[in-house]
Amino acid sequence: MILAAVSDFGLDHLAGKADIHINLPAELLRSPIDIPLPADRVVLEVLEDVQADEAVIEGIKTYRRRGFRVALDDFAWAPGQGDARLLEHVDIVKVDLLAQPQETLEEMVAGLRSREIKVIAEKVETRDRKSTRLNSIHEWISRMPSSA
């Protein structure tokens, strides 16, 4: 469906100059396919339910060798928990602010940036969410050194 839209309308018409993000299920990570889109405009997203086994990691490496950037989608982290193996192989982490406790947010983002991983905040759309967390997040982000 994505390829049909791109071929009918053109990538610039659909996305402007923005990158396009494509969710990849575990099967397409374990068995990489050819993606006939410009790698410099595409971010391949690893969904949050994908388990970091060797086949998935090898698939991510394959896509990155082909020039695609890879993102972890809906990422949430707690100190000492979770599987960090995927972090060694991604360019972007999309942080789920609904799932990420405020008290661990600063440590998590600092850790990701120290690995030169771009961090994108997700799920900040609701007015309630903005009023309860946006001010502290904005203040905190404004103090962080820019890396990207």
C-alpha positions as CSV (number, residue, x, y, z in Angstrom):
1,M,0.0,0.0,0.0
2,I,2.8,2.4,0.8
3,L,4.7,1.6,-2.4
4,A,1.5,2.1,-4.4
5,A,1.0,5.5,-2.8
6,V,4.6,6.5,-3.4
7,S,4.5,5.4,-7.1
8,D,1.1,7.1,-7.7
9,F,1.8,10.4,-5.9
10,G,5.6,10.6,-5.4
11,L,7.4,10.7,-2.0
12,D,7.8,14.4,-1.9
13,H,4.1,15.0,-2.5
14,L,3.2,12.6,0.2
15,A,5.8,13.5,2.9
16,G,7.3,16.8,1.7
17,K,10.9,16.8,2.8
18,A,10.1,14.8,6.0
19,D,11.3,11.3,6.5
20,I,8.7,8.5,6.3
21,H,8.5,6.0,9.1
22,I,7.5,2.4,8.4
23,N,6.6,-0.1,11.1
24,L,8.3,-3.5,10.6
25,P,6.9,-6.6,12.2
26,A,9.3,-9.2,13.6
27,E,8.9,-11.3,10.5
28,L,10.4,-8.6,8.2
29,L,13.2,-8.1,10.7
30,R,14.1,-11.8,10.8
31,S,13.8,-12.1,7.0
32,P,14.7,-8.7,5.5
33,I,13.1,-7.7,2.2
34,D,14.1,-5.2,-0.4
35,I,12.4,-1.9,0.2
36,P,12.4,0.1,-3.0
37,L,12.4,3.5,-1.3
38,P,15.3,5.9,-0.9
39,A,17.0,4.7,2.3
40,D,18.0,8.3,3.2
41,R,14.2,9.2,3.5
42,V,13.0,6.1,5.4
43,V,13.1,5.2,9.1
44,L,12.3,1.6,9.8
45,E,10.5,1.2,13.1
46,V,11.0,-1.8,15.4
47,L,7.7,-2.3,17.2
48,E,7.6,-2.5,21.0
49,D,6.6,-6.2,21.1
50,V,9.5,-7.4,19.1
51,Q,11.9,-9.7,21.0
52,A,15.6,-9.0,20.6
53,D,16.8,-12.4,19.3
54,E,19.8,-12.9,17.1
55,A,17.7,-13.1,13.9
56,V,16.1,-9.7,14.7
57,I,19.4,-8.1,15.4
58,E,20.9,-9.5,12.2
59,G,17.9,-8.1,10.3
60,I,18.4,-4.7,11.8
61,K,22.1,-4.8,10.8
62,T,21.1,-5.8,7.3
63,Y,18.7,-2.8,6.9
64,R,21.3,-0.4,8.4
65,R,24.0,-1.7,5.9
66,R,21.5,-0.8,3.2
67,G,21.4,2.7,4.5
68,F,18.1,2.7,6.4
69,R,17.9,4.3,9.8
70,V,16.2,2.2,12.5
71,A,14.0,3.4,15.4
72,L,12.6,1.7,18.4
73,D,9.0,2.5,18.7
74,D,7.1,3.2,22.0
75,F,10.2,2.7,24.1
76,A,9.9,2.7,27.9
77,W,12.8,2.0,30.2
78,A,13.5,1.4,33.8
79,P,17.0,1.1,35.4
80,G,18.2,-2.5,35.4
81,Q,15.2,-3.8,33.4
82,G,14.6,-4.7,29.8
83,D,16.7,-5.9,27.0
84,A,19.3,-3.2,25.9
85,R,20.7,-5.3,23.0
86,L,18.5,-3.5,20.5
87,L,19.9,-0.1,21.6
88,E,23.3,-1.1,20.2
89,H,21.8,-1.2,16.7
90,V,19.3,1.7,16.4
91,D,19.6,5.3,15.4
92,I,16.4,6.7,17.0
93,V,14.4,5.9,20.0
94,K,10.8,7.0,20.2
95,V,10.0,7.5,23.9
96,D,6.5,6.7,25.1
97,L,5.9,9.5,27.6
98,L,2.7,7.8,28.8
99,A,4.7,4.6,29.8
100,Q,7.9,6.3,30.9
101,P,7.8,7.4,34.6
102,Q,8.9,11.1,35.0
103,E,11.5,10.2,37.6
104,T,13.4,8.0,35.1
105,L,13.0,10.2,32.0
106,E,16.1,12.3,32.5
107,E,18.4,9.3,33.2
108,M,17.0,7.4,30.2
109,V,17.4,10.3,27.7
110,A,20.9,11.1,28.9
111,G,21.8,7.4,28.5
112,L,20.4,7.3,25.0
113,R,22.1,10.6,24.0
114,S,25.4,9.3,25.3
115,R,25.1,6.5,22.8
116,E,24.4,9.1,20.1
117,I,20.8,7.9,19.7
118,K,18.3,10.5,18.6
119,V,15.4,10.7,21.0
120,I,11.8,11.6,19.9
121,A,9.0,12.1,22.4
122,E,5.7,10.4,21.6
123,K,2.2,10.6,23.1
124,V,2.3,14.2,24.3
125,E,-0.8,15.1,22.3
126,T,-3.5,15.5,24.9
127,R,-4.2,18.7,26.8
128,D,-4.2,16.9,30.1
129,R,-0.8,15.3,29.3
130,K,0.6,18.7,28.3
131,S,-0.6,20.4,31.4
132,T,0.7,17.8,33.8
133,R,4.1,17.1,32.2
134,L,5.0,19.4,29.4
135,N,6.3,22.2,31.5
136,S,8.7,20.0,33.4
137,I,9.7,18.2,30.2
138,H,10.2,21.5,28.3
139,E,12.3,22.9,31.2
140,W,14.3,19.7,31.4
141,I,14.9,19.5,27.6
142,S,15.9,23.1,27.4
143,R,18.7,22.4,29.8
144,M,20.0,19.4,27.8
145,P,22.9,19.9,25.4
146,S,21.8,19.5,21.8
147,S,23.2,16.5,19.9
148,A,21.1,16.3,16.8
